[in-house]
Amino acid sequence: MAEEPAAEIQLLRSHKPQLIEILSADADFVLQHADAHCLLSLHAYQQVKSCRVPSEKVTDLLDHIIQKGPGAAGRLLELLKDQALQETFPMLCFMKDLNVSTLSSGKKETLSKRKGAPELQDIIPAKNICSNVSGLVTEKQLMSVARNIGRSWREIGRQALDIPSVKLEQIEEDHSVHVERVFAMLRSWCTCQREKATAADLHSLLTQGDWMPENIDFLLKTD
């Protein structure tokens, strides 16, 4: 019977899709920090760096680290809790609540995602994820806003959210579904604003021009 993967590996794998989605907003930033912490070999670094699509770059980065074993996986998990990463990717705040032992402690704690254990969403409700900063807009809210933005999304990105045209072109190339493009644009704004990415500020920016989307007043609710 195959040996069960180490807790660090299981934890990283279980959150892989979520990490890819979050870290793709600035894949090169993550890669440079991973390299600075010696998480990749020179060959692996060059291979990951050569990827042009952000999501593929993050996927390769995670795969390489997982393949290196629990030591590298554990160091990456700790890196994702680092202040620089937390400030650049506000959606990573859930990482601070994940519980896994470090290799230096000499013992592994029970992984919360083992059979019968509650999912992360059950432990931390979706609407409260990233609530460590008061009023910080959530991914759930971003998706709701994205569904209410139509063909004027590029104009909104350039004029309301101050997102460069080259970034909008990259988003359009990376995502074929309209709502995913708009969501990626909004998430890019969050990444740039960091702790200033509040729901109230987003509502204010989106309601100042002729492009004002309908049904986004939920951003002003505090519950």
Sequence and secondary structure as in RCSB ss.txt:
>XXXX:A:sequence
MAEEPAAEIQLLRSHKPQLIEILSADADFVLQHADAHCLLSLHAYQQVKSCRVPSEKVTDLLDHIIQKGPGAAGR
LLELLKDQALQETFPMLCFMKDLNVSTLSSGKKETLSKRKGAPELQDIIPAKNICSNVSGLVTEKQLMSVARNIG
RSWREIGRQALDIPSVKLEQIEEDHSVHVERVFAMLRSWCTCQREKATAADLHSLLTQGDWMPENIDFLLKTD
>XXXX:A:secstr
      HHHHHHHHTHHHHHHHHGGGHHHHHHHHHHTT S HHHHHHHHT  SHHHHHHHHHHHHHHH HHHHHH
HHHHTTSHHHHHH GGGGGGGG     GGGT     TTSTT   HHHHS GGGTTTTSTTB  HHHHHHHHTT  
TTHHHIIIIIS   HHHHHHHHHH  SHHHHHHHHHHHHHHHHGGG BHHHHHHHHTSSTT  SS GGGG   
